[in-house]
Amino acid sequence: MSFASIRHFWRTNEPIASAIRLTGWYLLIAGSWVLFSDRLLVAIIVNIDELTNWQTIKGWFFVLLTAGWLGIERWRTMKHQQRINDELRAANAALQELNASLEQRIMERTAPLQMANQALSELNQELETFTATISHDLKAPLRVIDGYSQLLLRFHIQRLDEDGQQCLHSIRTAVAQMNQLIDDLLEYTHVERKTLHHSVIDLSGLIDELLGYYADQILEHHIVIERDLRCTHLYADATGLALALRNLIDNAIKFSARVPQPRLAIGSDVHNEMVRLWVKDNGIGFDMRDHERIFTIFQRLHPQETYPGSGVGLAIVRKAIERMGGRVWAESSPGVGAVFYLEIPHVGLSEPSAAH
């Protein structure tokens, strides 16, 4: 044991070291007292009775000395403990003051954020009211126009010449387009505001459900459906994913229905810790210079009369997937069809065998 270790052991206030030191001092003092005092008394006093009395006095003296020493040690221990308690109280007071200061700073820093959140909440509420107003007030006159045009078509069509009948059909087409545009706009704003609810999705079942919406069109145009589902289950927002896939399937059917032997392929795979899905058609395609444009709201590449639509569908797809932390892109050339890709973060799930 080094001198520094001995010095530390002698000065430390740790309980075990203090107890060992106290015991050592007691043994040293008591042993020395017993040894030397007895020899001294025997050498000085010859009378046995006097020796016994002096030994009794010596014993009481030792008891008093020991009691005084133990009292001093106890006083030193209590003083040390009191100093520790004072330091702890001072540290707790400083900590409480620091906590109060931090809380005050946090309140000062977060006050603008809370105000912004409150303003955003009020803005969302106003937007909800606004969209409800759009849905009701804009559609109300459309319903009137649609109703009267149906009456004209049913009861007064024979009174109209060919141009009049064409105008009536154009009115009804325009009403249907306006209704669709309002619905798509409401859907777009809903995607922006809705809360995400992630769950495990059976992709094969979801595709069956979505294709069921278009069963009549698929049968009418003899569209061949192909599947390549290498990833059959994924963890995502079911509503957002269904909305994105539905719009892509709708586009694929719309732009491939007029080509000979139309085909629609739907696939999925896991790539670089992302679930990648794709919807491919052999329709009219588009120029890749228009890639970013097609995902912008109200942007159309084809006349309304040729391919009906609101120009909102692909914007909804991008918004829904990006809110899940994913991305959307497309690959195409004019006349050879297009393939649209969706990627969302992959959460490891036990996979059944791939469906084909």
Secondary structure, 3 states (H helix, E strand, C coil): CCHHHHHHHHHCCCHHHHHHHHHHHHHHHHHHHHHHHHHHHHHHCCCHHHHHHHHHHHHHHHHHHHHHHHHHHHHHHHHHHHHHHHHHHHHHHHHHHHHHHHHHHHHHHHHHHHHHHHHHHHHHHHHHHHHHHHHHHHHHHHHHHHHHHHHHHHHCHHHCCHHHHHHHHHHHHHHHHHHHHHHHHHHHHHHHHCCCCEEEEEHHHHHHHHHHHCHHHHHHCCCEEEEEECCCEEEEEHHHHHHHHHHHHHHHHHHHCCCCCCEEEEEEEEECCEEEEEEEECCCCCCHHHHHHHCCCCCCCCCCCCCCCCCCHHHHHHHHHHCCCCEEEEEECCCCCEEEEEEEECCCCCCCCCEC
